[in-house]
Structure formats: structure tokens, C-alpha cells
Amino acid sequence: MESAVWGFIGTLVGALASIGTSWITTRSATYAQREKIQLEWRVRQREFQIKAITELQEILGEFVRVTGKIRHIDEMRERAGHTGGALPIGEDLSDAFSQHLRRINVLLARIHDARVQGSIQKVSGTAVKISLGMGVDMQTMLQFSGEIECANLALTAYLGSIYSAKLSH
């Protein structure tokens, strides 16, 4: 009888050891899988932010050129003695301005940095003022130029922080 009890105890200990090993292995695999998924998500999020920032930098440059063309038309109109009323900028230029502004707003919503968002919103606000020909003077154009520079610096700084950030926890 004694050997039967010891056999049963041995079987029980062996089963518990096997179950414990399986549980530890499963737990480790689950933890490793969770870490892998989180790392993949951080990589995708990082790539998404980088893509949004680079697209925003490109569209901002195009937006500035379109805004400059509108300002040039406004200056020519002022030199000809016309003031007030809507600017005769043409449908193509007006559409380009609107499309660029919409694209900037879409890209800006994807960027998770308050400094970038604030600086781009200032650029957009001043550009709208310029596009409407609302008494734009040299001071406004200098302000616009400064806002563009600040926006580009904010974009570059945010991009640098993304590249320098570690992907682990």
C-alpha cells in the first residue's frame, strides 16, 4: 500500500510540475506577443506621424506660394488704384488656396503636437486674411513670414523628437 501512495504522490507532483511549466511558458509567450504587438503599433504610429509631418511641410510650402500669388494680385490691384471689394484672383487660384487649406487642416488633425498645431493655425489665419485682401500691409506680410518660419521650426523640432524617441516603453 505504501508504494501505491508514493506512486500517486509522484504522479501528482509530476502533473503539477508539468502544468506549472506549461502555464509559465504560456504566460511568457503571451507577454512576448503583447510586447510585439505594442512595438508594432508604436512603429506604425511613428511612421504615420512622420508621413503626416512631411506631407504637411510640403503642402505648407505650396500654400505659401499660392498665398504669395494672391498677395501679388492684391498689390497690383492697389497700384492700379482699386481698393475694396473681392480680389480678382481667378477660380484656379481660389480653388488651389481652398484645397491647400483643407489639406493642411486634415494633416494638422493627425499631428499630436500642440506647438505645431498652434503655429500652423496662425499661418492659416493670416493667409486667409491675405487671401481676402483685408487691408494687408507690409507688417502683415512680415508677420506671415515669421509665422511660416515658426511653423517650419515647430515641424522640424517635432520630427526630430519623433526620430530621437525610443520605441520601447
ROSE-4610 file (N, C-alpha, C; in Angstrom, 1 decimal, always signed):
// ROSE-4610
residu = [M/M/M/E/E/E/S/S/S/A/A/A/V/V/V/W/W/W/G/G/G/F/F/F/I/I/I/G/G/G/T/T/T/L/L/L/V/V/V/G/G/G/A/A/A/L/L/L/A/A/A/S/S/S/I/I/I/G/G/G/T/T/T/S/S/S/W/W/W/I/I/I/T/T/T/T/T/T/R/R/R/S/S/S/A/A/A/T/T/T/Y/Y/Y/A/A/A/Q/Q/Q/R/R/R/E/E/E/K/K/K/I/I/I/Q/Q/Q/L/L/L/E/E/E/W/W/W/R/R/R/V/V/V/R/R/R/Q/Q/Q/R/R/R/E/E/E/F/F/F/Q/Q/Q/I/I/I/K/K/K/A/A/A/I/I/I/T/T/T/E/E/E/L/L/L/Q/Q/Q/E/E/E/I/I/I/L/L/L/G/G/G/E/E/E/F/F/F/V/V/V/R/R/R/V/V/V/T/T/T/G/G/G/K/K/K/I/I/I/R/R/R/H/H/H/I/I/I/D/D/D/E/E/E/M/M/M/R/R/R/E/E/E/R/R/R/A/A/A/G/G/G/H/H/H/T/T/T/G/G/G/G/G/G/A/A/A/L/L/L/P/P/P/I/I/I/G/G/G/E/E/E/D/D/D/L/L/L/S/S/S/D/D/D/A/A/A/F/F/F/S/S/S/Q/Q/Q/H/H/H/L/L/L/R/R/R/R/R/R/I/I/I/N/N/N/V/V/V/L/L/L/L/L/L/A/A/A/R/R/R/I/I/I/H/H/H/D/D/D/A/A/A/R/R/R/V/V/V/Q/Q/Q/G/G/G/S/S/S/I/I/I/Q/Q/Q/K/K/K/V/V/V/S/S/S/G/G/G/T/T/T/A/A/A/V/V/V/K/K/K/I/I/I/S/S/S/L/L/L/G/G/G/M/M/M/G/G/G/V/V/V/D/D/D/M/M/M/Q/Q/Q/T/T/T/M/M/M/L/L/L/Q/Q/Q/F/F/F/S/S/S/G/G/G/E/E/E/I/I/I/E/E/E/C/C/C/A/A/A/N/N/N/L/L/L/A/A/A/L/L/L/T/T/T/A/A/A/Y/Y/Y/L/L/L/G/G/G/S/S/S/I/I/I/Y/Y/Y/S/S/S/A/A/A/K/K/K/L/L/L/S/S/S/H/H/H]
num = [1/1/1/2/2/2/3/3/3/4/4/4/5/5/5/6/6/6/7/7/7/8/8/8/9/9/9/10/10/10/11/11/11/12/12/12/13/13/13/14/14/14/15/15/15/16/16/16/17/17/17/18/18/18/19/19/19/20/20/20/21/21/21/22/22/22/23/23/23/24/24/24/25/25/25/26/26/26/27/27/27/28/28/28/29/29/29/30/30/30/31/31/31/32/32/32/33/33/33/34/34/34/35/35/35/36/36/36/37/37/37/38/38/38/39/39/39/40/40/40/41/41/41/42/42/42/43/43/43/44/44/44/45/45/45/46/46/46/47/47/47/48/48/48/49/49/49/50/50/50/51/51/51/52/52/52/53/53/53/54/54/54/55/55/55/56/56/56/57/57/57/58/58/58/59/59/59/60/60/60/61/61/61/62/62/62/63/63/63/64/64/64/65/65/65/66/66/66/67/67/67/68/68/68/69/69/69/70/70/70/71/71/71/72/72/72/73/73/73/74/74/74/75/75/75/76/76/76/77/77/77/78/78/78/79/79/79/80/80/80/81/81/81/82/82/82/83/83/83/84/84/84/85/85/85/86/86/86/87/87/87/88/88/88/89/89/89/90/90/90/91/91/91/92/92/92/93/93/93/94/94/94/95/95/95/96/96/96/97/97/97/98/98/98/99/99/99/100/100/100/101/101/101/102/102/102/103/103/103/104/104/104/105/105/105/106/106/106/107/107/107/108/108/108/109/109/109/110/110/110/111/111/111/112/112/112/113/113/113/114/114/114/115/115/115/116/116/116/117/117/117/118/118/118/119/119/119/120/120/120/121/121/121/122/122/122/123/123/123/124/124/124/125/125/125/126/126/126/127/127/127/128/128/128/129/129/129/130/130/130/131/131/131/132/132/132/133/133/133/134/134/134/135/135/135/136/136/136/137/137/137/138/138/138/139/139/139/140/140/140/141/141/141/142/142/142/143/143/143/144/144/144/145/145/145/146/146/146/147/147/147/148/148/148/149/149/149/150/150/150/151/151/151/152/152/152/153/153/153/154/154/154/155/155/155/156/156/156/157/157/157/158/158/158/159/159/159/160/160/160/161/161/161/162/162/162/163/163/163/164/164/164/165/165/165/166/166/166/167/167/167/168/168/168/169/169/169]
x = [+0.8/+0.0/+0.9/+2.0/+2.8/+3.4/+3.7/+4.3/+3.2/+1.9/+0.8/+0.6/+0.7/+0.6/+1.7/+2.9/+4.1/+4.0/+3.5/+3.2/+2.2/+1.2/+0.1/+0.7/+1.5/+2.1/+3.1/+3.8/+4.8/+4.1/+3.0/+2.2/+1.6/+1.1/+0.5/+1.6/+2.8/+3.9/+4.3/+4.4/+4.8/+3.8/+2.5/+1.4/+1.4/+1.6/+1.7/+2.9/+4.0/+5.2/+5.0/+4.3/+4.0/+3.1/+2.0/+1.0/+1.7/+2.5/+3.2/+4.1/+4.9/+5.8/+5.0/+3.9/+3.0/+2.5/+2.0/+1.4/+2.5/+3.7/+4.8/+5.1/+5.2/+5.6/+4.5/+3.2/+2.1/+2.1/+2.3/+2.3/+3.5/+4.6/+5.8/+5.5/+4.9/+4.6/+3.5/+2.5/+1.5/+2.1/+3.0/+3.6/+4.5/+5.2/+6.1/+5.3/+4.1/+3.2/+2.7/+2.2/+1.7/+2.8/+4.0/+5.1/+5.3/+5.3/+5.5/+4.4/+3.2/+2.0/+2.2/+2.5/+2.7/+3.8/+4.9/+6.0/+5.6/+4.9/+4.4/+3.5/+2.7/+1.7/+2.5/+3.5/+4.4/+5.1/+5.6/+6.3/+5.3/+4.1/+3.1/+2.7/+2.5/+2.2/+3.3/+4.5/+5.7/+5.7/+5.6/+5.6/+4.5/+3.3/+2.1/+2.4/+3.0/+3.3/+4.4/+5.4/+6.4/+5.9/+5.0/+4.4/+3.5/+2.7/+1.9/+2.7/+3.8/+4.6/+5.3/+5.8/+6.5/+5.5/+4.3/+3.3/+2.9/+2.7/+2.4/+3.5/+4.7/+5.8/+5.7/+5.4/+5.3/+4.1/+3.0/+1.8/+1.9/+2.6/+2.7/+3.5/+4.6/+5.4/+4.5/+3.7/+2.8/+1.8/+1.3/+0.3/+0.9/+2.1/+2.8/+2.9/+3.3/+3.4/+2.0/+1.0/-0.4/-0.8/-0.5/-0.8/+0.0/+1.2/+2.1/+1.5/+1.0/+0.4/-0.8/-1.6/-2.8/-2.4/-1.4/-0.9/-0.4/+0.3/+0.8/-0.3/-1.4/-2.6/-3.2/-3.2/-3.7/-2.9/-1.6/-0.7/-0.8/-1.0/-1.2/-2.5/-3.5/-4.8/-4.7/-4.0/-3.8/-3.0/-2.0/-1.2/-2.0/-3.0/-3.9/-5.0/-5.0/-5.9/-7.2/-7.3/-8.6/-8.4/-9.4/-9.4/-10.8/-10.8/-12.1/-12.6/-13.7/-14.3/-13.5/-14.0/-13.4/-12.2/-11.2/-10.0/-10.3/-9.8/-10.0/-8.9/-8.9/-7.8/-8.0/-9.2/-9.5/-9.8/-10.6/-11.1/-10.0/-9.0/-7.9/-7.2/-6.8/-6.0/-6.9/-8.1/-9.0/-9.2/-9.4/-9.5/-8.3/-7.1/-5.8/-5.7/-6.0/-5.9/-6.8/-8.1/-9.0/-8.6/-8.1/-7.7/-6.5/-5.5/-4.4/-4.8/-5.7/-6.1/-6.8/-7.7/-8.3/-7.3/-6.4/-5.4/-4.5/-4.2/-3.5/-4.3/-5.6/-6.4/-6.5/-6.6/-6.7/-5.4/-4.2/-2.9/-2.7/-3.1/-2.9/-3.7/-4.8/-5.6/-4.9/-4.0/-3.2/-2.0/-1.6/-0.3/-0.6/+0.1/-0.1/+0.9/+0.9/+1.8/+1.2/+1.0/+0.3/+1.0/+2.3/+3.1/+3.0/+3.0/+2.9/+1.5/+0.5/-0.9/-1.1/-0.6/-0.8/-0.1/+1.1/+1.9/+1.2/+0.8/+0.1/-1.2/-1.9/-3.2/-3.0/-1.9/-1.6/-1.3/-0.5/-0.2/-1.5/-2.4/-3.6/-4.5/-4.6/-5.4/-4.9/-3.6/-3.0/-3.2/-3.0/-3.2/-4.6/-5.6/-7.0/-7.1/-6.6/-6.7/-6.0/-4.9/-4.2/-5.1/-5.7/-6.4/-7.7/-8.2/-9.4/-9.1/-7.8/-7.4/-7.8/-7.8/-8.3/-7.3/-7.0/-6.0/-4.7/-4.2/-2.9/-1.8/-0.9/+0.2/+1.5/+2.6/+3.9/+4.1/+3.5/+3.6/+2.9/+1.8/+1.1/+1.9/+2.6/+3.4/+4.6/+5.2/+6.3/+5.9/+4.7/+4.1/+3.9/+3.4/+3.1/+4.5/+5.5/+6.8/+7.3/+7.2/+7.6/+6.8/+5.5/+4.7/+5.1/+5.4/+5.8/+7.1/+8.1/+9.3/+9.1/+8.2/+7.9/+7.3/+6.4/+5.7/+6.7/+7.6/+8.6/+9.6/+9.9/+10.8/+10.1/+8.8/+8.0/+7.9/+7.6/+7.5/+8.9/+10.0/+11.3/+11.6/+11.3/+11.6/+10.8/+9.5/+8.6/+9.1/+9.5/+10.0/+11.3/+12.2/+13.4/+13.1/+12.1/+11.7/+11.2/+10.5/+10.0/+11.1/+12.1/+13.2/+14.1/+14.2/+15.1/+14.4/+13.1/+12.4/+12.6/+12.8/+12.9/+11.6/+11.5/+10.3/+9.8/+10.8/+10.4/+9.6/+9.0/+8.1/+8.4]
y = [-1.2/+0.0/+1.3/+1.2/+2.3/+2.7/+1.8/+2.1/+2.7/+2.3/+2.9/+4.3/+4.7/+6.1/+6.9/+6.4/+7.1/+7.2/+6.3/+6.4/+7.4/+7.5/+8.5/+9.9/+10.1/+11.3/+11.7/+10.8/+11.1/+11.5/+10.9/+11.3/+12.7/+12.9/+14.3/+15.4/+15.1/+16.1/+16.3/+15.2/+15.3/+16.1/+15.9/+16.6/+18.1/+18.4/+19.8/+20.5/+19.8/+20.4/+20.6/+19.7/+19.8/+21.0/+21.1/+22.1/+23.5/+23.6/+24.8/+25.3/+24.3/+24.7/+25.2/+24.5/+24.9/+26.3/+26.6/+27.9/+29.0/+28.7/+29.7/+30.0/+28.9/+29.1/+29.9/+29.6/+30.3/+31.7/+32.0/+33.4/+34.2/+33.6/+34.3/+34.5/+33.6/+33.7/+34.8/+34.9/+35.9/+37.3/+37.4/+38.7/+39.1/+38.2/+38.5/+38.9/+38.2/+38.6/+40.0/+40.3/+41.6/+42.7/+42.4/+43.4/+43.6/+42.5/+42.6/+43.5/+43.2/+44.0/+45.5/+45.8/+47.1/+47.8/+47.1/+47.7/+47.9/+47.0/+47.2/+48.4/+48.6/+49.7/+51.0/+51.0/+52.3/+52.6/+51.5/+51.8/+52.3/+51.8/+52.3/+53.7/+54.0/+55.3/+56.3/+55.9/+56.8/+57.0/+56.0/+56.2/+57.1/+56.9/+57.8/+59.2/+59.5/+60.9/+61.5/+60.7/+61.2/+61.5/+60.6/+60.9/+62.1/+62.3/+63.5/+64.7/+64.7/+65.9/+66.2/+65.3/+65.6/+66.0/+65.5/+65.9/+67.4/+67.6/+69.0/+70.0/+69.6/+70.5/+70.8/+69.8/+70.0/+70.9/+70.6/+71.4/+72.8/+73.0/+74.3/+75.2/+74.6/+75.3/+75.7/+74.8/+75.1/+76.2/+76.1/+77.0/+78.4/+78.5/+79.8/+80.4/+79.6/+80.1/+80.6/+79.9/+80.3/+81.6/+81.7/+82.9/+84.1/+83.8/+84.9/+85.4/+84.5/+84.9/+85.7/+85.4/+86.2/+87.6/+87.6/+88.9/+89.8/+89.1/+89.9/+90.5/+89.7/+90.2/+91.4/+91.3/+92.4/+93.6/+93.5/+94.6/+95.3/+94.5/+95.0/+95.8/+95.3/+96.0/+97.3/+97.3/+98.5/+99.6/+99.1/+100.1/+100.7/+99.9/+100.4/+101.3/+101.5/+102.4/+101.8/+100.4/+99.8/+99.3/+99.6/+99.2/+98.7/+97.8/+97.2/+96.2/+95.5/+94.5/+93.2/+92.3/+90.9/+91.0/+90.2/+90.1/+89.4/+89.8/+89.1/+88.0/+87.0/+86.0/+84.9/+84.7/+83.6/+82.3/+81.5/+80.3/+79.3/+79.2/+78.2/+78.5/+79.8/+80.2/+80.1/+80.4/+80.3/+78.8/+78.0/+76.5/+76.0/+76.4/+75.9/+76.3/+77.6/+78.1/+77.2/+77.0/+76.3/+74.8/+74.2/+72.8/+72.7/+73.6/+73.6/+73.8/+74.7/+75.0/+73.7/+73.1/+71.9/+70.8/+70.6/+69.5/+69.8/+71.1/+71.5/+71.1/+71.4/+71.1/+69.6/+68.8/+67.3/+66.8/+67.2/+66.8/+67.3/+68.5/+69.0/+68.2/+67.7/+66.9/+65.6/+65.2/+63.9/+64.1/+65.3/+65.6/+65.8/+65.2/+65.2/+66.1/+67.4/+68.3/+69.7/+70.2/+71.5/+72.7/+72.6/+73.7/+73.8/+72.6/+72.6/+73.0/+72.5/+72.9/+74.4/+75.0/+76.4/+77.2/+76.9/+77.7/+77.5/+76.4/+76.2/+77.0/+77.0/+77.7/+79.2/+79.7/+81.1/+81.4/+80.5/+80.7/+80.7/+79.7/+79.6/+80.9/+81.4/+82.6/+83.8/+84.0/+85.1/+85.0/+83.8/+83.5/+83.8/+83.4/+83.7/+85.3/+86.0/+87.4/+88.0/+87.5/+87.9/+87.6/+86.4/+86.0/+86.8/+87.4/+88.2/+89.7/+90.0/+91.4/+92.4/+91.9/+92.7/+93.7/+94.7/+95.8/+95.2/+94.3/+93.7/+94.7/+94.9/+95.8/+95.0/+95.7/+95.1/+94.4/+95.0/+94.4/+93.1/+93.0/+91.7/+90.6/+91.1/+90.1/+89.7/+90.6/+90.2/+89.3/+89.5/+88.6/+87.3/+87.2/+86.0/+85.2/+85.9/+85.3/+84.7/+85.5/+85.0/+83.8/+83.8/+82.6/+81.4/+81.6/+80.4/+79.8/+80.7/+80.3/+79.5/+80.1/+79.4/+78.0/+78.0/+76.7/+75.7/+76.1/+75.1/+74.7/+75.6/+75.2/+74.2/+74.5/+73.6/+72.2/+72.2/+70.9/+70.1/+70.8/+70.2/+69.7/+70.5/+70.1/+68.8/+68.8/+67.7/+66.4/+66.6/+65.5/+65.0/+65.9/+65.4/+64.7/+65.1/+64.4/+63.0/+62.9/+61.6/+60.6/+61.1/+60.3/+59.9/+60.8/+60.6/+59.8/+59.7/+58.9/+57.4/+56.7/+55.3/+54.7/+53.5/+52.8/+52.0/+51.6/+50.8/+51.6/+51.0/+51.6/+53.1]
z = [+0.0/+0.0/+0.0/+0.7/+0.8/-0.6/-1.4/-2.7/-3.6/-3.4/-4.2/-3.8/-2.6/-2.1/-2.7/-2.6/-3.1/-4.7/-5.3/-6.8/-7.1/-6.3/-6.5/-6.3/-5.2/-4.9/-6.0/-6.5/-7.5/-8.8/-9.1/-10.3/-10.1/-9.0/-8.7/-8.8/-8.2/-8.3/-9.7/-10.5/-11.9/-12.7/-12.4/-13.1/-12.8/-11.5/-11.1/-11.7/-11.8/-12.4/-13.9/-14.6/-16.0/-16.2/-15.4/-15.6/-15.3/-14.2/-13.9/-15.0/-15.6/-16.7/-17.9/-18.2/-19.3/-19.1/-17.8/-17.5/-17.6/-17.1/-17.2/-18.7/-19.5/-20.9/-21.6/-21.4/-22.0/-21.6/-20.3/-19.8/-20.4/-20.6/-21.2/-22.7/-23.3/-24.8/-25.0/-24.1/-24.1/-23.9/-22.9/-22.6/-23.8/-24.4/-25.5/-26.7/-27.0/-28.1/-27.8/-26.6/-26.3/-26.5/-26.1/-26.3/-27.8/-28.6/-30.0/-30.7/-30.3/-30.9/-30.5/-29.3/-28.8/-29.6/-29.8/-30.6/-32.0/-32.6/-34.0/-34.1/-33.1/-33.1/-32.9/-32.1/-31.9/-33.2/-33.9/-35.2/-36.2/-36.3/-37.2/-36.9/-35.6/-35.2/-35.5/-35.3/-35.6/-37.1/-37.9/-39.4/-39.8/-39.2/-39.6/-39.2/-38.1/-37.7/-38.7/-39.0/-39.9/-41.2/-41.8/-43.1/-43.0/-42.0/-41.8/-41.8/-41.0/-40.9/-42.2/-42.9/-44.2/-45.2/-45.3/-46.2/-45.8/-44.5/-44.1/-44.5/-44.4/-44.8/-46.2/-47.1/-48.5/-48.8/-48.3/-48.6/-48.1/-47.0/-46.4/-47.4/-48.0/-49.0/-50.2/-50.7/-51.8/-51.4/-50.2/-49.7/-49.6/-49.2/-49.1/-50.5/-51.5/-52.8/-53.4/-53.1/-53.6/-52.9/-51.6/-50.8/-51.4/-51.7/-52.3/-53.6/-54.4/-55.7/-55.5/-54.5/-54.2/-53.7/-52.9/-52.4/-53.5/-54.5/-55.6/-56.4/-56.6/-57.3/-56.6/-55.3/-54.4/-54.6/-54.6/-54.7/-56.1/-57.1/-58.5/-58.6/-57.9/-57.9/-57.1/-56.0/-55.2/-56.0/-56.7/-57.6/-58.7/-59.2/-60.2/-59.6/-58.3/-57.7/-57.2/-57.3/-56.9/-55.4/-54.6/-53.2/-52.9/-51.9/-51.5/-52.5/-52.1/-52.9/-53.0/-53.7/-53.8/-54.7/-54.4/-55.2/-56.5/-57.6/-58.9/-59.0/-58.2/-58.2/-59.2/-59.7/-60.6/-59.9/-60.6/-60.0/-59.7/-60.6/-60.3/-59.1/-58.9/-57.7/-56.5/-56.6/-55.4/-55.0/-56.0/-55.7/-55.1/-55.6/-55.1/-53.7/-53.4/-52.0/-51.1/-51.5/-50.7/-50.5/-51.5/-51.4/-50.5/-50.6/-49.7/-48.3/-48.1/-46.7/-46.1/-46.9/-46.4/-46.1/-47.0/-46.8/-45.6/-45.3/-44.1/-42.9/-42.9/-41.7/-41.5/-42.6/-42.4/-41.8/-42.4/-41.9/-40.4/-40.2/-38.8/-37.8/-38.1/-37.2/-36.8/-37.7/-37.5/-36.6/-36.4/-35.7/-34.2/-33.4/-31.9/-31.2/-31.6/-31.0/-31.0/-29.8/-29.6/-30.3/-30.2/-30.7/-32.2/-32.9/-34.3/-34.7/-34.0/-34.3/-34.2/-33.1/-32.9/-34.0/-34.3/-35.3/-36.7/-37.1/-38.4/-38.4/-37.3/-37.3/-37.4/-36.9/-37.1/-38.5/-39.2/-40.6/-41.4/-41.1/-41.9/-41.7/-40.4/-40.2/-40.9/-40.9/-41.6/-43.1/-43.6/-45.1/-45.5/-44.7/-45.0/-45.1/-44.1/-44.1/-45.4/-45.8/-47.0/-48.3/-48.3/-49.5/-49.6/-48.6/-48.6/-49.0/-49.0/-49.3/-48.2/-47.0/-45.9/-45.4/-46.1/-45.7/-45.3/-46.1/-45.9/-46.2/-45.2/-45.4/-45.2/-45.2/-45.1/-43.8/-42.7/-41.4/-41.4/-42.0/-42.1/-42.8/-43.9/-44.7/-43.9/-43.1/-42.2/-41.1/-40.6/-39.6/-40.2/-41.4/-42.1/-42.4/-42.8/-43.0/-41.7/-40.6/-39.3/-38.8/-39.1/-38.7/-39.5/-40.7/-41.6/-41.0/-40.7/-40.1/-38.8/-37.9/-36.7/-36.9/-37.9/-38.2/-38.7/-39.6/-40.1/-39.0/-38.1/-36.9/-36.0/-35.8/-34.9/-35.6/-36.9/-37.6/-37.6/-37.8/-37.8/-36.4/-35.3/-34.0/-33.6/-34.0/-33.7/-34.4/-35.7/-36.5/-35.8/-35.4/-34.7/-33.4/-32.6/-31.4/-31.7/-32.8/-33.2/-33.5/-34.3/-34.7/-33.5/-32.5/-31.4/-30.3/-30.3/-29.3/-29.4/-28.3/-28.3/-28.5/-29.2/-29.4/-28.2/-27.4/-26.2/-25.2/-24.3/-23.3/-23.2]
